[in-house]
Amino acid sequence: MQVKTDFNEKQIQILLIAEKLFAENGFEGTSIRTIAKEADINIAMVSYYFGSKEKLLEALIVYRTSDLKIQMENLSVENLDPIEKIDKLIELYINRIRCNKGIYRILHFEFSSEEMEEKMKILNDVRDRNLKSIETIIHEGQAKGIFRKDVNIPLISPTIMGTFFHFSMNKAYFKKLLKLDTDEAFENYIQTTFKTHIQQTIKALLIYES
């Protein structure tokens, strides 16, 4: 059965509440009953809209990633050189994760088991789609002699996301280390210095040594 991609106002309300609860309590630690109570609706309504907790999570993944799909596909065909595309790709990734920390925290920490991965085929569909967009950009750079031929493309995305999550999950430590006094200063650091660091790191993996 194809996953629904358009949602009404009440469905979006349920998705946002589920996202918050999944991020705070974990997928297994959140019940449909809790979601329904928080959304101030009866359990039957959640089941009517989504069927099950797994299907609700699938819908949440679709809701949070559908516009990213369009942005990634548009970027891969933009009239930019491959290095500029990589810079924009990383900016897109970091902005998406930063602005949607709830769903990315769920995806990063809830899918370590093979059983859960098997249930959430939609997640691998999203990953495959994103990988295809990255491959398009890197293959273009390789064809033009800009990028190395031996790039391990499947590791590009986890390199970006893994670095981001390590930095973000150790926020208190890095705020103190980098003398960032406020949450606003921390977020600004991510959008500037941190983003530039990731761009430099990925380009160092891609570009021939001079």
N, C-alpha and C positions, 0 to 999 in steps of 0.2 A: 504493500500500500504506500502510495506517495505521501510524503509529509507535507502538510498544509503550510503555505508560505505567506498567507495574508490573514491578519488577525483583527478582530473587532476590539473595541475599547475595553470590554470586560475581560476578554482573553489576555490582553496586554497587561492589565492590572494583575491578573493571576500569575502571569509569567514573571513580572517584576518582583512580586512577593516571593515566589518560589526561588528566584535567583538569589535574593537576599538571604533566605533561610538555608538554601543549599550551601551558600558561601560561608555562612556562620556556623552551621551545625553539621555540614556534610550531607551528601545525598542519602546515605543509609540512615542518618540521624534525623531526617526530616520526613514526616508522614504527610499523606494527603490531608488527613484530619487537621494537622497544624496549619497547613497552607490555607485550607478552607476557612479555618477560624480567623487567621490573620487577614484574609481577604473579605471576611464578613459575609460569606456565602455558604450554602450547604455543600456537603461532600458530593452529593449527586451531580451538582452543577460542574464541579471540577472533572468528574468522570465523564459527564456528557460532552464537555469541550475537548478533553484530551485522552480519555480512556484509561490511562494508567500513569503512574509516576514516571516510568521510563519514557513513555510517549510525551509526557509533559516536558521532560528534560530535552528530548529530541526537538520539540517545538521551540524551546528556549534557545537551543543552539542555532536553529534556522533563523529565528528572530534576530539574534545578535550577529549573525555572520552573512546574511543575505546581501547587505549593501557592501560588505567587504569584498565579496565575490565580484561585484560590478567594478569596484575601484581597482582591484588587482588586474582584472581583465583589461580595463581601460589603460592602465599603466603599461602593460606589456606591449601595447600597440601605439603608445604615444610617440611623437616625433622628437625623441630625446636620444642622446647617445647612451650606451649601456651603463656607463659609470653613473650618469645622472639618474637613470632608472633605479639603480641599486640604492642610491642615496634616498630617493623618494620612497622606495619600497620599505626601507628601514624606518623612515619617518612615519609612514602609514602604519606599520606594525606597532611601533612604540605608542603612537597616539591612540590606536585602537585598544591596546592592552591597558594603557593608563586610564582611559575614559570608561572602560568596561571591565574593571578589575574583578567584579563578582563572577561573571561567567568564565573568565580566564583562570581564576583561582580554582573554580570547580573543575575545569577541564585539566588543569595542570596536576591537581592532587587527587582527583576522584577516579582516574582511569588507569591506575597502575596494575590492576588485575586483568588477566586475559578474559575472565568471565564478563567483566563490565565492558571491555572493549568489544566483545562479541555482540553484546546486547545493543551497543550504540554504533551501529553501522554508519549512521548519519555523520558521526564525528570523523570517521576515516574518509568519508566522501568529501568533507570540508578540507581535511588535510591534503588529500590527493589533488583537489582543485587548486589549493594554494601552491602546492609543490609544482604543479603544471605551469602556473604563472611565473614562478621563480625560474624554472627550467627554460622557459621561453626567453627570458631576459638574459640568462647566463649563456645559453646556446648562441644567442645573437652576438654577445661579446666575444665568445670563442670563435665564431665565424669571421669576425672582424680582426682577430688576432690580438684583442685587448685582454681577454681573460685566459687564464691557464687552461690547458686541456684536462688536467688531472683533478679538477675541483670535485669535492665530494658534496654534490648538490643537496642530498637529503639532510645533511647536517647543518645547512645554513639556517633554516628556521629554528631548530632547537638551540643553536648557538645564540641567536638573538633573544629568544624567549627565556632560555635558561639563565642568561646573564641578567635579564630584566628582573626575573623572579627572585634571584639571589639578592640583588640589590634592594628590591622592594620589600622582601620578607625580612630583611635585616635593617629596616628603616632607622630604628633608634641608634644602632651602631654607626651607620653611615652618616646620619645627621650630626652625631657628635664628632666623628672622625673628620668630616668635611666642614665642620663649623657652620652647619645650616640650622639656624635658630628656630625656624618655623616650618610647618607643613607646606606652606606656600613656597618657601625657599627650596624645599626638597623637590616639589613638583616642577619648579622652574629649572632646577638643576637637571632633572630628567629630560626636559624638553630642549636643553641646550648642551651642556658639557657631556652628559651621559649619552645623548643621541649621537653627538659627534664622535665619541669614543667607539660606539658600536659601528658607525659608518666606516671609520678608519680600520677597525678590526676586520670587518667583512671584506672590505676592499683589499686589505693586505693578504687575505686568503685567495682572492680572485685574480689579482693583477700580477703580471710577471715582475720579478725583482729587477730593478734597473742596475 
